[in-house]
Structures are given as structure tokens and as C-alpha cells.
Amino acid sequence: MYLSALSLTDFRSYAQLELELTAGRTTFLGPNGQGKTNLLEAVAYLSTLGSHRVGSDAPLVRLGAERAVVRGAVVRDDRSITIELELVPGKANRARINRSPVPRPREVLGLLRTVLFAPEDLALVKGDPGGRRGFLDDLLVARAPRYAGVRADYERVNKQRTTLLKTAGMARRGSRSGASGSGGGGDLSTLDVWDEHLSRVGGELLAGRLRVVEAIRGLVDDAYAKVSDSRGPITMEYRSSVPELGSDGRDPAALAAALAAELARLRPQEIERGVSLAGPHRDDLALSVGDLPARGYASQGESWSLALALRLASYEVLREGEYGGGEPVLLLDDVFAELDTSRRERLAELLAPAEQVLITAAVAGDVPAALSGRILSVGSGTVGDIADMARENTPGAVDERS
């Protein structure tokens, strides 16, 4: 699988861009702030319907434009598929496959699969649990796109349930203070229905996450050893807000029942506080290097190695996964500038065999020789060829023809 063409209209800094790509390795080279990351962000958006930099679509639309269009041609199994996404802030986005409209944008998920390495990945190790939950869910959807609907349903139900908890709590406090009015009982009755929905969808999401953790556990440990040239060992534990859930692959029905029981137990506290205290949105993926938690104890080098290992494991799971779909496209957004020489070289050797690797760099010398290939210059909203990269004798050297 590889991306053979990328077209942008009013996406980020690009008013209009038509770019032909090939399998193999391509480096987008240019000073910071010229739009290199925007290119990889667009490719990743075609794959995931999301950005690794912002949480909403509005910043992706060029200032002054009403909409943005991202289009890509994907070659897989010797045939080409065109994916087109139209981003309209404040309105529903639209999607087309081979120029034909589809009912929902998420219909395109799975047509292009990517694994993105970016400086933001350090937050997977050092940041809050939300980033690690997102990592698991993104990988889950990439493996099996139907989970995009499960994830969206869970977020919708949890939002509605939280609103009802706040309403019930206000009604109960009003009753205690002698305020007139009713509705608390009705709120609690409605909450029973949403508890059932949350447990059912939450059980399915939990089952998917647990399968992902099992799939990558050994791969992360192996990748960490290869990137860092040392053994942690790396341990991973899915920590659920449901007691004694464990990390085994129990079926969704059993997980739903466990979640329902916990919601029933916690209901008085939830109503009092106005928040949902149990469910996938409260869970974490605990990472440890050796005997110590990675968050708060891992060195900068260890943290980077672990972040890279998580992405390498994702690549392996998608490349050899049970769901098929072809080898994912690798996106490396200015990653090598963050690494020391040894980690840089080891990572490049691991990624070099991939069918397509798209790289951004401010300095050509940051890109290891193992990833030599085509170079495209990025600047002032334009992208153009510089030269073929041939650094057999002088790693980092580049022909600077304009």
C-alpha cells in the first residue's frame, strides 16, 4: 500500500497543491514553519479522520477559506482508490470514494492506513492517560474500522449520561435544601437507560482495547530493545476503572456486566459529583521500564525509546494483522532531530524496508542514510523536487539545486 498522489485545497498553509508520490522513501525538506508537517497531517487525516496536532477541524481550514479539501490516491493490491474529504467548520464533513459520495466520512477508514511518528509521541510516555487511551483506540480503529462507530457511540452516550448525572445531582441537592420542584426521580429513571447503553458499548470498547494490548505487548518489548540497544524489560498493564477487570480477553458481554455492576455501585457518588466514575474513559495503559513506572521515572532517552517502540509495534500489528489491508504508510514528522545518533540509525534501519516512508526534516543531515530517497523542497506554500538522494559515501549530503 502506498499513496501515489496528494491534492490539497485550502488545507492549512496550502491554497492549492497537487503532488505526485511514489513508493519508497520521500523526504520533505525545508526550514521550520514552511508547511512540511501540514503535508503529513493531511495524509494522516485521510487515514484517521483526525489530526495529531489539534482536536478539531477548524484550524485545518486555511484562514479566510470556508472549507478545505484533502484528496489522495491510494494504490493497494495493484488498483488505485481515490479518497476525498471535505472539511467544513461548523457543519458535517463530507467524503467520497472514487468520486462517489458515501453516507459518513468514517466509511473511508481502512482504505489508507498510516503510522505516524511525531515529537508529540513523547506524551504517550510522559503525558496524561488520555493520550494513551487515544493511542489504543486509534490502533483499534486502524485494525478494525468498525470500532470507529463503537468509539463514537461510547463518547456520545457518556456525554449524555454525564449531563443526566449533573441534572440528577442538582435535583437531589435542591430537594435537600427544601427547594420546590421535582424531576430527580425522572432523571434517575432515564439514567438507568443510559447506564445500560454505556455498559453495552463500553464492554465492546474494552474488549477491543484489551485485544490490542495483548497484540502489542511483546512487540513493544522487542522494539524497545532494538531502538535502545538495551532491555527494559517493558511491561504494559491495562488499568481499568472496573475492579478486577484484569487484562485478559474476556468477551464484551462479560465486560459489559462488570461495568454495569460498577456503575450501580458508584451511582450515589456519581450523582453527588456529577461525573462518570467508571468506564473506558477513566482507564489507563500503565507502562514501566524495568521495575519503575515510565511516567515520572524514565529518562529522556528511555522515554523516547519507549514512544518509538509503541509506534513500531503499531506498524507491526497493522502490517501482519489478522484484518489484512496491506502494509501501512509510515509518516516520520521531524523525528530524527529529536534523537541521538545511535537511536536515529537504529530506527532508520528498522523502518527502511517499509513500502512507503514519508519524512519531514529541516536539515538533510538529520535523515539517516538508510532512508535515502527522493527529496522534495518545501517552502512558501509550494513543494518541488530538489534531487534524488544518493549519499552512499557522504551521509547527509544533498544536491542543493534550485
Secondary structure as UniProt FT lines:
FT   STRAND          2..11
FT   TURN            12..13
FT   STRAND          14..20
FT   STRAND          24..29
FT   TURN            32..33
FT   HELIX           36..48
FT   HELIX           58..60
FT   TURN            63..64
FT   STRAND          68..76
FT   TURN            77..78
FT   STRAND          79..87
FT   TURN            89..90
FT   STRAND          94..97
FT   TURN            98..99
FT   STRAND          100..101
FT   HELIX           105..108
FT   TURN            109..110
FT   STRAND          114..117
FT   HELIX           119..121
FT   HELIX           122..126
FT   HELIX           129..143
FT   TURN            145..146
FT   HELIX           147..176
FT   TURN            177..178
FT   HELIX           184..228
FT   STRAND          234..239
FT   TURN            243..244
FT   HELIX           252..273
FT   HELIX           280..282
FT   STRAND          284..289
FT   TURN            290..291
FT   STRAND          292..293
FT   HELIX           294..297
FT   HELIX           300..319
FT   TURN            322..323
FT   STRAND          329..333
FT   HELIX           336..338
FT   HELIX           341..351
FT   TURN            352..353
FT   STRAND          356..361
FT   HELIX           364..366
FT   HELIX           369..371
FT   STRAND          374..379
FT   TURN            380..381
FT   STRAND          382..388
FT   TURN            395..396
//
